[in-house]
Amino acid sequence: MRISWIDDGDDVRYVGPDETLAGRTGKVTRLDSGQDPSVEVDLDGDKRTLAPWHLVRAGEKEMHAHEKLAEGLHFFEWRGFENNCNAVVLEGEGTVVIDPGHAHLLGSLFSAMAGAGLDPGGFAAVLLTHGHPDHIEGAEVFHAAGASVGMNPDEWASLKGEGGMLFRFFGSEVPEMDVTIDLAPGSVEVAGLTLDVMHTPGHSPGSVCLFWPRTRALVVGDVVFPGGAFGRCDFPGGSYKILLESFVKFDGLSPEYLLSGHGPSVSGRADVSDSIQSSRSNLRTVVFSPWS
Ligand SMILES: [Zn+2]
């Protein structure tokens, strides 16, 4: 695992659960990003060895806006200029993070999570809507902190082949992790939560949407965006026609929250339904355009 959100010599701030260290700052004196990653920090003469996910740069600018939408349902909307995705956190018997985003931008997410009372090192699982670098790169870090990883098996298989090209294109690598939670269509039990998994290819071959019946939250990754937009289909394994067919999976679902990989959250059944329908009709125009 590579530690890319803090560096040797950085001034850092503690964002972990140890109350005696809360808010303390110090300097990184050594980074060990091996099997059992650790960071040596000098907190004003007090030398400690800490977990990397409990440290962020001292002046870290929080680019994730936190919204608690319902009991146990958190949305971390990415508001930076650089491309990155939104993250969603679900709380059951344990906590689950969906799509943590780019690894080098995790400092912002960890800081926002700590502000919301969540321990970045305490996740039971990290689930991935699809395998694009701006969604899954940081999953490796949550995995190293002890979280089990869930992805659709077709998506994971595609990353070993054609899908992996996208990582190399952006100068990155497919994260090293064991995928042990199978996000195949049906229902999945994770950390005491029951989620419905829908296979919604088009943006990528193994894209999934996750529906949490208890809160009626629909997490869609890059399939649908608010305001009538939809995922691009020009990456390996993408297809606009197949994406349009995937919209059938939302019929009859009536979600209360639409949580996309990019852009703000949408709340309320009528607004969510309008948003999905306008994306669908815009996509239909693209697929059935006589000029394409
Ligand atoms: Zn994507």
Boltz pocket constraint, residues with backbone or C-beta under 6 A from the ligand:
constraints:
  - pocket:
      binder: B
      contacts: [[A, 130], [A, 132], [A, 135], [A, 203], [A, 222]]
      max_distance: 6.0
